[in-house]
Amino acid sequence: MITMLVVHRMVPDPGKPWRYEPYPRLRGAARTAAFVTGGPVMLAAAMADQLAYPVIRRSGRGNAYRVLARKRVR
């Protein structure tokens, strides 16, 4: 996820109507190159996430929202 956000930040989508880009084809090629280059990193991050999921699930500490929102019972 972070890798995808970094790639989006480095090379924004030239097809957005509110973005004026002087060379849209060049920007499109740069965006494609950035995603092709960042693709293996995104794939590795997704695989690491899937491999870590069972370990995190068993430890009981996987959901930050649940830990923050847990009500203390007395």
N, C-alpha and C positions, 0 to 999 in steps of 0.2 A: 504494500500500500504506500509506504513512504517513498519507495523507488518510483512508483507511478506519479506521485505528486511532484517529485523532483523533476521528472522528465516533463510533466505538464508545465511546470514553472519555467524550466529552461527554454522550451520551445512551445509557446502557446499555440492553440489551434488557429490557423490563418483563415478558416472559413467562417468565423464569427462575424456577423454583420456589423458589430460595433467596433471591431478592430480594423484599422486601416494599416495594411502592410504594403509597402512599395513593391515588393517582389513576392507575390503569393506562391508562385511555383517553387522558388528557391526555399521559402519557409516551409512549404509542404514537404519538400525533399529532406530538409533538415529535420523536420518532425518525424518523418518515416525512419531516417537514419538513427535518430535518438531512440525511438521505440525498438528498432531492430537491435541496437547495441544494448539497451537496457532490458530487453526481453529475457535473456538468460538470468539476469539478476532477479527480475520479478518472478520468474519460474522457480529459482532456488529459494527465494523468500516464501513463496506459497508452499513449496514442498516442506521447508523447515517448519512452517506453521502447522501443516497437517501432521507431521511427525511428532511435534511437541504437544499436540492437542490431547492425546490420551494421558500423557504424563501430567499435564496441567489439570486435566479433569479429575484424575485420581487423587491429586494432592488436596483438592478442595479450595484452592486459592486462585482459580482461573478467572473468576468474574469480578472485576474491580467494582462494578456497580453494586453487586450483591454484598460485597464486603463493606462498602461505604454506606449502603442503605439498610444494613441489618439493624434491627431494633433489639436492644439489650433487654432481656427478660430477667426480672428479679424474683 
